[in-house]
Amino acid sequence: MDLYLEELERAIRSGELNVASESARGLANLKASVALTCSEASYLPERKISVKVVIEDRYISDISITLNLYPSMKFEDLKQLVLEKFEFPVQVQKWIAGKRLARDIDTLRSCGIRQDNDVLYLYLVSASSVGLNKEVLQTQHQRTHGFSETIPDAQLYTTGIQDLATGWQCPTCTLINEPTRPGCSVCGGSRPEEYIVPTGYELSNNERLRMEQEISFENLVIMERESNFRRHLAAEENDLIANADEFDCPVCFERIGAREGVMLRECLHTFCKECLQSQVLHAESAVVSCPHVDGSQLCLSVIQEREIKALVSDEVYQKHLTLSLTEAESRAPNSFHCQTPNCNGWCIYEDDVNTFNCSVCEKENCLTCKAIHEGISCRQYQNDVKYKAKNDIAAKRTQHKIEAMLRKGDAMKCPTCDIIVMKKDGCDWIRCTMCKTEICWVTKGPRWGPMGPDDISGGCQCGVDGKPCHPNCQNCH
């Protein structure tokens, strides 16, 4: 008997009349004495709930709309509502609730739809599968709109939806939309590009209101963009961007007031000025990283040059620039530092350049000899180094360095004039600065035969019969 009572109470609460009738019949057979008491909540007015409706057919899925419905509403009334609101014919509507097909006499509550955000599924079958034709649609349309209107000749779409009103049909969910609406009001799909608003079409009140709202919204968007652009320009005029709100510096943990700290441009992390100054001052590299650490993850952004200049004193900034130049020089593959003592001048040279005129000390450096020997030739300089090496310690050190380069293959003697030459970088082809002989670096001999350029009777003969001159030949000369 308790089972019948529980089932009867549940069925009455949910509005399942058939189940309630069966439970009551069972209690009657048991001749049980039953008393019904209505709670106070039974007399409260029913409120609408927000129900999510997922629409599907054989071609589309996962299109959803939201409807405000009473839980006591029957599905036959819901079908009529959808017909009036979206012009989906009643016959093609198949409603699914609680993993079962809902009957027309069922209520939302009896199928478990009782609170906000509960989900219903609407499956649209094809018109032909339910025998839907133009006459039936005409009757439904007239009943829905309350006046007689002929339906234009048009094919029934597979979802059972027909162009019954002026407007464009959504290619995704097949809803008929107002002519001026740019996107579908149900699924958000775009209006077909080929659709043209009919000539002489008069806007409805809803369309006029919507378009006014769209224009107002577009104007607000334009105003917001212009405001953002002005703020961006104002920020670009300042080398440092101040923090808008108070924060705790993640390095020193001090409380920093609004506009008293700095927000880095590249990563938007904020710090106090003192911690950023210390980061620049103690940086081992010219590229100063953001000091932010998130657990074991380091921020990969850097403090920009304009921010560094605005943060530190002129003295510290000059040291930073010096470090930047030193790093740039050391990383350049073909850089040369001026040989004048304590001169900061340096250059990046091309392979066919043999001298470097330093703009700092105004001395001419010989890139072949890696030295300054103004007024004398490379041969005279090298002979002078050999002579001085006997008594001069510095000259002896230079001579030993040259001999070591010859042994390692970093330098060679010109096969014509015997002057020492070095390949700075790049191609295996070099030219002696003294006698102008073209030399093959990998074979350490002349490039051409005794007749000069293009004489392949001698020299390295690179490329003759398609063969390189040496296993290490780069085939570039």
C-alpha positions in Angstrom: 0.0 0.0 0.0 2.9 2.4 0.8 4.1 1.9 -2.8 0.7 3.0 -4.2 0.6 6.0 -1.9 4.1 7.2 -2.9 3.4 6.7 -6.5 0.1 8.5 -6.2 1.7 11.5 -4.5 4.5 11.7 -7.0 2.0 11.4 -10.0 -0.2 14.2 -8.6 2.8 16.5 -8.0 4.1 15.9 -11.6 0.7 16.0 -13.3 0.9 12.5 -14.6 -2.9 11.8 -14.7 -2.7 8.3 -16.1 -0.2 7.1 -13.4 -2.3 8.8 -10.7 -5.4 7.0 -11.9 -3.7 3.6 -11.9 -2.3 4.2 -8.3 -5.8 5.3 -7.1 -7.3 2.2 -8.7 -4.8 0.0 -6.9 -5.6 1.7 -3.5 -9.3 1.2 -4.2 -8.8 -2.5 -4.8 -7.0 -2.7 -1.4 -10.0 -0.8 0.2 -7.5 1.5 1.8 -8.6 4.7 3.6 -6.9 7.6 1.9 -7.0 11.3 2.7 -5.6 14.0 0.5 -4.2 17.2 1.9 -3.2 20.1 -0.4 -0.1 22.0 0.6 0.1 25.8 0.6 2.4 25.6 -2.4 -0.4 24.1 -4.4 -2.3 27.4 -4.3 0.7 29.5 -5.4 0.5 30.8 -9.1 2.6 28.7 -11.5 5.6 30.5 -12.9 7.3 30.1 -16.3 10.6 28.3 -16.5 13.4 28.9 -19.1 13.7 25.7 -21.2 16.5 25.0 -23.6 15.2 23.5 -26.9 17.7 21.7 -29.1 16.5 21.5 -32.7 17.7 18.7 -35.0 16.8 17.1 -38.3 18.5 14.6 -40.6 20.9 17.3 -41.8 21.6 19.6 -38.9 22.0 19.2 -35.1 23.0 21.2 -32.0 20.9 24.3 -32.8 19.3 25.5 -29.7 16.8 28.2 -28.7 15.3 29.2 -25.3 11.6 29.3 -24.6 9.8 30.5 -21.4 7.1 27.9 -20.7 4.7 26.7 -17.9 5.6 23.2 -16.6 1.8 22.4 -16.8 1.8 23.0 -20.6 0.8 20.1 -22.8 2.9 19.1 -25.8 0.0 19.6 -28.1 -0.1 23.2 -27.0 3.7 23.5 -27.3 3.5 22.3 -30.9 0.9 25.0 -31.6 3.1 27.6 -30.0 6.1 26.6 -32.1 3.9 26.7 -35.2 2.8 30.2 -34.4 6.2 31.4 -33.4 8.5 29.7 -35.9 6.0 28.3 -38.5 7.2 24.7 -38.0 4.2 22.6 -39.0 2.7 20.5 -36.2 3.1 17.2 -38.1 6.9 17.5 -38.5 7.4 18.2 -34.8 8.6 15.2 -32.7 9.4 16.2 -29.1 11.7 14.1 -27.0 11.9 14.5 -23.2 13.6 12.3 -20.7 14.9 10.0 -23.4 11.4 9.2 -24.7 9.0 10.5 -27.3 6.5 12.8 -25.7 2.8 12.4 -26.4 0.4 15.3 -27.1 -1.4 14.7 -23.8 1.8 14.7 -21.8 2.7 17.8 -19.8 6.2 19.2 -19.5 6.2 18.5 -15.8 5.1 14.9 -16.3 8.2 14.4 -18.6 10.6 15.9 -16.0 10.7 19.4 -17.3 10.2 21.3 -14.1 12.9 23.9 -13.6 15.0 26.5 -15.4 17.6 25.2 -17.9 15.9 21.8 -18.3 16.4 20.5 -21.9 13.9 19.4 -24.5 14.7 18.0 -28.0 12.7 18.9 -31.1 13.3 16.6 -34.1 11.9 17.8 -37.4 11.0 15.0 -39.8 10.6 15.4 -43.5 7.2 16.7 -44.8 6.8 13.7 -47.2 7.2 11.2 -44.4 4.1 12.5 -42.6 2.0 13.1 -45.7 2.3 16.9 -45.5 1.1 18.7 -48.6 0.3 22.2 -49.7 -3.4 22.0 -48.7 -2.7 21.0 -45.1 -0.1 23.7 -44.8 -2.6 26.3 -46.2 -5.2 25.2 -43.5 -2.6 25.4 -40.7 -1.4 28.8 -41.9 -4.8 30.3 -42.1 -5.7 28.8 -38.6 -2.5 30.2 -37.2 -2.7 33.7 -38.6 -6.5 34.1 -38.6 -6.9 35.1 -42.2 -7.0 33.6 -45.6 -3.8 33.7 -47.5 -2.7 31.7 -50.5 0.6 29.9 -50.3 2.9 30.5 -53.3 3.9 27.5 -55.3 7.2 26.2 -53.6 8.7 22.9 -52.9 8.4 21.5 -49.5 11.8 21.4 -47.8 13.1 18.2 -46.3 12.5 19.5 -42.8 8.8 20.2 -43.6 9.2 24.0 -43.6 7.9 26.1 -46.5 8.3 29.7 -47.5 4.9 30.8 -46.1 5.8 34.5 -45.5 7.8 37.2 -47.0 11.5 36.8 -45.9 14.5 34.6 -46.4 14.8 31.0 -45.4 17.8 30.1 -43.2 19.9 27.5 -45.0 20.9 25.9 -41.7 17.7 25.6 -39.7 15.2 26.6 -42.5 13.5 29.3 -40.4 11.8 32.1 -42.3 13.4 35.3 -41.2 12.4 39.0 -41.8 13.8 40.3 -45.1 16.0 42.9 -43.4 17.5 40.6 -40.7 21.2 39.9 -41.5 21.3 36.7 -39.5 18.9 33.9 -38.4 17.0 34.7 -35.2 17.2 31.1 -34.1 20.6 29.7 -35.0 22.5 32.8 -36.0 23.2 31.6 -39.5 24.0 34.2 -42.2 21.5 35.5 -44.7 22.1 34.0 -48.2 24.2 36.4 -50.3 21.9 36.1 -53.2 18.8 37.2 -51.3 17.5 40.7 -52.1 14.9 42.5 -50.0 11.7 42.8 -52.1 11.2 46.2 -53.8 8.6 48.3 -52.0 8.8 46.2 -48.8 7.6 48.1 -45.8 9.3 47.6 -42.5 7.3 46.2 -39.6 7.4 47.8 -36.2 9.7 45.1 -34.9 12.1 45.5 -37.8 12.1 49.2 -37.4 12.9 48.9 -33.7 15.6 46.3 -34.3 17.3 48.3 -37.0 17.3 51.4 -34.7 18.9 49.3 -32.0 21.5 48.0 -34.5 22.4 51.5 -35.6 22.7 52.6 -32.0 24.8 49.6 -31.1 27.1 50.2 -34.2 27.5 53.8 -33.1 28.4 52.7 -29.6 31.0 50.3 -31.0 32.5 53.0 -33.2 32.7 55.4 -30.2 34.3 52.7 -28.0 36.9 51.9 -30.8 37.8 55.6 -31.1 38.1 55.9 -27.3 40.4 52.9 -27.2 42.5 54.3 -30.0 42.9 57.6 -28.2 43.9 55.8 -25.0 46.4 53.7 -27.0 47.9 56.9 -28.6 48.2 58.5 -25.1 49.9 55.4 -23.8 52.3 55.4 -26.7 53.4 58.9 -25.8 54.6 57.7 -22.4 57.7 55.6 -22.1 56.3 54.0 -18.9 52.8 52.8 -18.4 51.6 53.3 -14.8 49.4 50.7 -13.0 45.8 51.6 -12.7 45.0 49.9 -9.4 46.9 49.1 -6.2 48.9 45.8 -6.2 51.5 43.9 -4.3 54.9 43.8 -6.1 55.7 40.1 -6.9 59.4 40.7 -6.2 59.6 42.8 -3.0 55.9 42.1 -1.9 55.5 45.8 -1.0 52.0 47.4 -1.5 52.2 49.8 -4.4 49.6 52.5 -4.8 47.8 53.3 -8.0 50.0 54.9 -10.7 53.1 54.4 -8.5 54.3 51.2 -10.3 55.0 50.2 -13.8 53.1 47.8 -16.1 55.4 46.3 -18.8 54.2 46.7 -22.3 55.1 43.3 -23.6 53.5 41.0 -20.9 51.4 43.5 -18.8 53.1 42.3 -15.6 53.3 45.0 -12.9 56.2 45.8 -10.6 57.5 48.7 -8.5 60.0 50.9 -10.1 62.8 50.0 -7.7 62.6 46.3 -8.5 62.7 47.0 -12.3 65.7 49.3 -11.8 67.5 46.6 -9.9 66.6 44.1 -12.7 68.3 46.3 -15.3 71.3 47.2 -13.1 72.2 43.5 -12.3 71.3 42.1 -15.7 74.1 39.9 -17.2 72.7 40.4 -20.7 71.7 43.4 -22.7 68.3 41.7 -23.2 66.6 42.3 -19.8 63.9 39.7 -19.0 60.7 40.4 -17.1 61.3 39.3 -13.5 57.9 37.7 -13.1 57.9 34.0 -12.0 54.8 31.8 -11.9 55.8 28.7 -9.9 58.6 27.2 -12.0 57.6 29.1 -15.1 59.6 32.2 -16.0 58.1 35.0 -18.1 59.7 35.0 -21.5 58.9 38.6 -22.2 61.6 41.4 -22.0 61.7 45.0 -20.8 61.7 47.2 -23.8 64.5 49.6 -24.6 62.3 52.7 -24.1 61.2 51.4 -20.7 64.9 50.8 -19.6 65.9 54.3 -20.6 63.0 55.8 -18.6 63.6 53.7 -15.5 67.4 54.1 -14.8 69.8 57.0 -14.6 71.9 58.2 -17.6 75.0 56.5 -16.1 73.3 53.1 -15.8 71.8 53.5 -19.2 75.1 54.2 -20.8 76.5 51.0 -19.2 73.5 49.1 -20.6 74.2 50.5 -24.1 77.9 49.5 -23.8 76.8 46.0 -22.9 74.5 45.9 -25.8 77.2 46.9 -28.2 79.6 44.3 -26.8 77.0 41.6 -27.1 76.2 42.6 -30.7 79.9 42.6 -31.6 80.5 39.1 -30.0 77.5 37.6 -31.8 78.2 39.0 -35.2 79.9 36.2 -37.3 82.3 38.6 -39.2 83.0 41.4 -36.8 86.3 43.1 -36.3 87.4 45.3 -33.3 89.7 48.2 -33.9 93.3 47.4 -33.0 93.9 50.8 -31.3 94.3 50.3 -27.6 91.1 51.2 -25.5 89.2 52.1 -28.7 85.5 51.0 -28.7 85.2 51.1 -32.5 84.3 47.9 -34.4 82.6 46.9 -37.7 80.9 44.1 -39.6 82.8 43.6 -42.9 82.1 42.0 -46.2 84.4 39.3 -47.7 85.7 41.6 -50.4 86.7 44.5 -48.0 90.3 44.7 -46.8 90.4 47.8 -44.7 88.4 49.3 -41.8 88.5 53.0 -41.2 87.5 53.4 -37.5 85.1 56.3 -37.0 86.1 56.5 -33.3 89.9 56.8 -33.4 90.1 57.5 -37.2 92.7 54.9 -37.7 92.9 52.5 -40.7 92.9 48.8 -39.8 94.1 46.2 -42.2 91.6 43.3 -42.1 94.1 41.0 -43.9 96.8 41.4 -41.2 94.3 42.1 -38.4 96.5 45.1 -37.5 97.2 48.8 -38.1 100.2 49.5 -40.3 99.5 52.8 -41.9 102.1 53.9 -44.4 103.6 50.5 -45.1 102.4 47.5 -47.1 101.3 44.1 -45.7 104.6 42.6 -46.8 106.6 45.3 -45.1 104.5 45.0 -41.9 104.9 41.2 -41.8 108.7 41.4 -42.4 108.9 44.1 -39.7 107.1 41.8 -37.3 109.6 39.0 -38.0 112.5 41.3 -37.5 111.2 42.8 -34.3 110.2 39.4 -32.9 113.9 38.8 -32.1 114.0 41.5 -29.4 110.5 42.9 -29.0 108.2 40.8 -26.7 105.0 42.2 -28.3 106.3 41.6 -31.8 107.4 38.1 -30.8 103.9 37.4 -29.5 102.4 38.5 -32.8 104.9 36.4 -34.7 104.0 33.3 -32.7 100.3 34.0 -33.2 100.8 34.2 -37.0 102.9 30.9 -37.0 100.2 29.2 -35.0 97.5 30.4 -37.5 99.6 29.0 -40.3 99.9 25.6 -38.6 96.2 25.4 -37.9 95.3 26.4 -41.5 93.7 29.7 -40.4 96.2 31.5 -42.5 98.4 30.7 -45.6 101.2 32.2 -47.6 100.3 33.6 -51.0 101.7 31.2 -53.7 103.0 34.1 -55.7 104.5 36.7 -53.4 104.7 34.7 -50.1 102.8 37.2 -48.1 100.6 35.8 -45.3 96.9 36.0 -46.2 93.8 35.0 -44.2 90.3 34.2 -45.2 87.9 36.4 -43.3 84.7 34.6 -44.0 82.5 33.1 -46.7 83.7 31.9 -50.1 86.8 29.8 -50.7 88.0 32.4 -53.2 90.3 35.1 -51.9 92.6 37.6 -53.5 96.1 38.6 -52.3 96.1 42.2 -51.2 99.7 42.6 -52.4 100.0 40.9 -55.8 96.3 40.5 -56.5 96.7 36.8 -57.2 93.4 34.9 -57.0 93.7 32.0 -54.5 91.8 28.8 -53.8 91.6 28.5 -50.0 90.9 24.8 -49.7 93.8 23.8 -52.0 96.1 26.6 -50.8 97.1 27.3 -54.4 96.3 29.6 -57.3 92.8 29.6 -58.6 93.8 29.9 -62.3 96.6 28.8 -64.6 99.6 31.0 -65.6 97.5 32.9 -68.1 95.2 34.3 -65.4 91.4 34.3 -65.0 89.6 31.5 -66.9 92.8 29.6 -67.6 92.0 26.0 -66.5 95.3 24.6 -67.7 96.5 25.1 -64.2 95.3 26.3 -60.8 92.7 24.3 -58.7 90.6 23.5 -61.8 87.4 23.6 -59.8 84.4 22.6 -61.8 86.3 21.1 -64.7 84.4 18.1 -66.0 81.9 18.8 -63.2 84.3 17.8 -60.4 85.1 19.9 -57.3 88.7 20.9 -56.7 88.8 19.4 -53.2 86.6 17.2 -50.9 85.9 20.3 -48.7 85.2 22.6 -51.7 82.0 24.6 -51.3 81.7 24.9 -55.1 81.5 28.7 -54.8 84.4 29.9 -56.8 
